[in-house]
Amino acid sequence: MSICLQHPSAILSSSITLPTSKSISNRVLIIHQILNQQFTISGLSTAADTQILKQVFEQNNNSIEVGHAGTTMRFLTAYFAATEGKNVVLSGSERMHQRPIKILVEALKSLGADIQYLNNEGFPPLQIKGKKLNGGAINLDGSVSSQYISALLLIAPLLKTELTITFTTSPVSKPYILMTISMMSYFGVEVTWLSENQLVVKQGNYVAKDFSVEADWSAASYWYSMVALSKNATIVLKGLDKTSLQGDNAVVALYTELGVNTRFIDGGIELSKSKIPISWKVKTVDFTLFPDLAQTYAVTCAALNLPVRITGLSTLRIKETDRIAALQQELNALGYQVTIEGHDLIIHQQKEINIQQHSIFTYNDHRMAMAFAPLALITDKLTIENHEVVEKSYPHFWKDLKHVGFVIKNHQEESSSR
């Protein structure tokens, strides 16, 4: 199914209740399951990834299909490997079976895990027989995915002894690791950095405490893009906190340079479009610490005709799709000039941009759909294919867009009205 988006005025004014963070929700579900004691989780995410994880724990099946949910796959691999008596087959979508998991599996095996690859070595699906794992010291390549690291940290209380992880390469997406460590500390398990590339989890057990999940800064990024591309805008986003666990709050600084003002208010933030012209020169921006913002930022810069080299994107190659290649393909198809050098995405300035009629292909990637949606503010009409992919992280995204004046029709309706 595809949809057509339009906005009659490109002027935005509303208050939006953002979805809560699926990253935080997934971590607290793992802690809750390990603890096996009741405590209240307020504001658990309704995102598909989180609901899949919740259902896995509720249904207690031996054959588990996680679809496109990458975090769920990584976290469950570690959880089942470290849980005595479990014997499960863990599989996912076709794309999931192309996403590497060997670094995590080999680390777990070094702790004594019994995990077998059922098809291709280094990739799901997996046969996992749970057992009490050893602790000790492991070396880990930190350059591929922070989810491997978080998965190992979260199960540390199940190990026989303390766990020391030494990173052979600097860990990527470090704010997600810090999020995990902060949540573990909240629940009574301390993680200590011994050096920049080494940490230790002391032996200890999680302690039951009620927990509230905060709103999602990644979801906020799409609203920052909409404000940047609007003619005028004042948007209140509810539930965001200045002292967030999430690294994606970096969106505040990134979009200040793109003409979006942020004001922290009671219970959230207020976004407004700056009346001061954007001052810009060719620059390089490193997204190593917040890669989930890269797609939105790239689309915004292209739309504003701001030249930029976006670096720190290596982890985007193994997401729901190759996000670097997907961005280049779709932006170029719209008439923008985008090139790739290694893992860098380069947005080139153009003398004149004539946006072409092109249906945005989303590659089963929720962030592709939401990153491109703001372009409807600067075009007569924007078509997005497979729009349902937003269920993965922001189920009411299209409903919220309607709330601020976007006209959204399915493609069949649009065609028949011509």
HELIX and SHEET records of a PDB file:
HELIX    1   1 LYS A   22  LEU A   35  1                                  14    
HELIX    2   2 ALA A   48  GLN A   59  1                                  12    
HELIX    3   3 GLY A   70  ALA A   81  1                                  12    
HELIX    4   4 MET A   96  GLN A   98  5                                   3    
HELIX    5   5 LYS A  102  SER A  110  1                                   9    
HELIX    6   6 SER A  146  ILE A  155  1                                  10    
HELIX    7   7 ALA A  156  LEU A  158  5                                   3    
HELIX    8   8 LYS A  174  TYR A  186  1                                  13    
HELIX    9   9 TRP A  217  LEU A  229  1                                  13    
HELIX   10  10 GLY A  247  ALA A  250  5                                   4    
HELIX   11  11 VAL A  251  THR A  256  1                                   6    
HELIX   12  12 PRO A  291  LEU A  293  5                                   3    
HELIX   13  13 ALA A  294  ALA A  303  1                                  10    
HELIX   14  14 SER A  314  ILE A  318  5                                   5    
HELIX   15  15 ARG A  323  LEU A  334  1                                  12    
HELIX   16  16 HIS A  366  PHE A  372  1                                   7    
HELIX   17  17 ALA A  373  LEU A  377  5                                   5    
HELIX   18  18 HIS A  387  LYS A  392  5                                   6    
HELIX   19  19 PHE A  397  HIS A  403  1                                   7    
HELIX   20  20 HIS A  411  SER A  416  1                                   6    
SHEET    1   A 4 SER A 359  ILE A 360  0                                        
SHEET    2   A 4 LEU A 382  GLU A 385  1                                        
SHEET    3   A 4 SER A   2  GLN A   6 -1                                        
SHEET    4   A 4 VAL A 407  ASN A 410 -1                                        
SHEET    1   B 4 ILE A  11  THR A  17  0                                        
SHEET    2   B 4 ASN A 232  LYS A 238  1                                        
SHEET    3   B 4 GLY A 268  LYS A 273 -1                                        
SHEET    4   B 4 VAL A 260  ILE A 265 -1                                        
SHEET    1   C 2 ILE A  41  SER A  42  0                                        
SHEET    2   C 2 PHE A 211  SER A 212  1                                        
SHEET    1   D 4 SER A  63  GLU A  65  0                                        
SHEET    2   D 4 ASN A  87  SER A  91  1                                        
SHEET    3   D 4 LEU A 126  LYS A 129 -1                                        
SHEET    4   D 4 ASP A 114  TYR A 117 -1                                        
SHEET    1   E 4 GLY A 136  ASP A 141  0                                        
SHEET    2   E 4 LEU A 163  THR A 169  1                                        
SHEET    3   E 4 GLN A 198  VAL A 201 -1                                        
SHEET    4   E 4 VAL A 191  SER A 195 -1                                        
SHEET    1   F 4 LYS A 283  ASP A 286  0                                        
SHEET    2   F 4 VAL A 308  THR A 311  1                                        
SHEET    3   F 4 ASP A 344  ILE A 347 -1                                        
SHEET    4   F 4 VAL A 338  GLU A 341 -1                                        
END                                                                             
